[in-house]
Amino acid sequence: MVQTIPTKLPGAEIISNDPTTGKEIGRAPLFMPEEVAHAVARVREAQPEWAALSVRERGRVIMKSRKIILRELEEIAALISSETGKPAAEAVSLELTPALDLMQYFARNTAGLLRPRRIGIGQYWTMGRSSYEVYKPLGVIGIISPWNFPWATPLDEVVMALMSGNAAVLKPSELTPLTALKIKEVLARGGLPDGLLEVVTGDGSTGAALVAAGVNKIMFTGSVATGKRVAEAAAKYLIPVVLELGGKDPMLVLDDANVENAARAAVWGAFANCGQSCSSVERCYVHESIAERFIAEVVKETRRLRQGPGREENIDVGSMSSERQLRIVERHVNQAIDNGATALTGGERVRDVTGPFYAPTVLTNVNHNMDVMREETFGPVLPIMKFRSEEEAVRLANDSDFGLTASVWTNNITRGKRLAAKIDAGTVMINEVFYTHGIAQTPWGGLKQSGLGRTHGRAGLLELVHTQHIHVNRLPFMPDLWWFNYDERAARLFRGFARRFASGSLLQTMLLLPQMIQRWREPRN
Ligand code: NAD
């Protein structure tokens, strides 16, 4: 649990505890609103000089920081593990590796991704016009992040903000401040100019202060409830927001799927990071003809998982990151069981150990009236339902307030693609689960209550810049045809514009040429 001492007074601190032992691992300041405003002012001052550097020079800092991370891989993994309870090996596979990949990708490719683009402007070119767009940094990006991936989520956002020429202020989760401070330290040692990245540790009040501190955009990752609060506050200042919120991600296992592999994927997708991922498999639907075999495989694989403190070796599943999150899991599972669900394995917290350990749980006999199938559980729970037809599977997948990721399992890729197109989600994977947040090149984000906007890929980079349109007239000595004065002939030409020019056809536009030349030549007053 987070403790703040003393509450909300200057000099207050947040204490970071190891969730598995409950022991303090360190402290960080609880930033007050005026300190947050000061941090924003500081980075704003440093930003123009950074934006004036070439993208290649910015990339050099990122690549140097990347080298430091690689050298200190084990130490950073241990820190992440101790702040979250996840296995250190998983910190390497799910956080450090994807972030290292993202760093090299944006360090090397941002220049190309943000190269000015020529825009085709239909028939306006016949009048000597051309257009292109350029991308300019927004200024200061406020990043608010959660605790479940305390390294990869904020670091990805920071790197993309910096590479696109912005400064950044990061407000990490109150559960994982030390990991965020390590991000700042590594970048500083990599040569990031002083004052370009500030980390304002604190709780929700610090996050709210960041939204109010005059940043140019908020990149928020967290729960739906907080996301809505952030959007509401940002609207007051007319600040754009990207919201990466929760998920209730469905996995559809069709009758022609490879049962063994789909079962292993379901187990990893549901229990990696102890199920505390926005893209965890939160609901599984399996065709009735293979359901018995699939469920038996899932249960067998789940029982083989080794659970324990993340710092120990040979551990598959760690503890949950907080007692608060464990209580949500308990509520969902208990409510489902009270209403007829069956826990084939797990179904309760692990007794006789300290720390928030919840046993990996497989539920059957579930339905869409249960919270475990409707709300984000965000824990090691895999509820499985059967379906009879593809239509039913798609209907069940889309019967959700969320739309982050989904997966379809089939040996027929064409069939998989056909179903993928029918599913309402930001990402649909065919024969894959969970991991695509780790691909720097592809867009990440959701529909419905899962959020607004995108991170990663070119779409994510475009969220961090403003697109400026530059329009050029190469015939500056000629008045435009649509300028004053209007008379009968002009009106005829304008009708011709509507019918021919606006058709987009060069031939049709050429038919107007005599009238156009006449209007250009006639005197206007
Ligand atoms: P949360 O919403 O409680 O907190 C997220 C962050 O917002 C924290 O840093 C918190 O201090 C801050 N905050 C709290 N109140 C605030 C306010 N009024 N104004 C501004 N900031 C405020 O979420 P959490 O429990 O830390 O994270 C879990 C949630 O994050 C889950 O719902 C999960 O699905 C979601 N998540 C989504 C993605 C994604 O990419 N879509 C990724 C990871 C996590």
Residues whose N, C-alpha, C, O or C-beta is under 5 A from the ligand:
A	BS01	NAD	I144 S145 P146 W147 K171 P172 S173 E174 G202 D203 G204 G207 A208 T221 G222 S223 V224 T226 R229 V230 E244 L245 G246 G247 S277 C278 S450
